[in-house]
Amino acid sequence: MNPVKYREEFCDLLVEHMKMGKSYDSFPSRIYDHCKMYVGLTTMYDWEKKYPEWKNAKAIAVSKALDFYETRASVKVSGQTVKGIDAKLIDSYVLMGMLKTRFYKIYGDKQRIEHDIDEETKEQLKLCYKLGPLDGK
């Protein structure tokens, strides 16, 4: 299989692909449909470093994908049909699942991480940093 050479037209294809809610990771299938050649994700990540217009297209495409899902969320909340999108046809659980996984920095569950430190380690830290008690006493 011949490697796909970067084409500037891929930038517009990427934006069109992702504005329909599709992912960056599924874009190789769109390239294949477009020019019957396969490109891997690693190649696309390399393009981000090598071609500023590709990196910019990805940023635009990601925001378009987010807009796709947020538009549906706002339609669902309103309970109406907006821009041809019927709120009754939107599954809230699927929609939230997509937002939480695809856009986890915005919609993911925030978790508080606690560390269990044994007493010996606490004493070593106090000595090292000349701190007071670490357990609040």
Sequence and secondary structure as in RCSB ss.txt:
>XXXX:A:sequence
MNPVKYREEFCDLLVEHMKMGKSYDSFPSRIYDHCKMYVGLTTMYDWEKKYPEWKNAKAIAVSKALDFYETRASV
KVSGQTVKGIDAKLIDSYVLMGMLKTRFYKIYGDKQRIEHDIDEETKEQLKLCYKLGPLDGK
>XXXX:A:secstr
       THHHHHHHHHHTTT  GGGHHHHHHHHHS    HHHHHHHHHH HHHHHHHHHHHHHHHHHHHHHHHH
HHHTSEETTEEGGG  HHHHHHHHHHHTHHHHS          HHHHHHHHHHHT   TT  
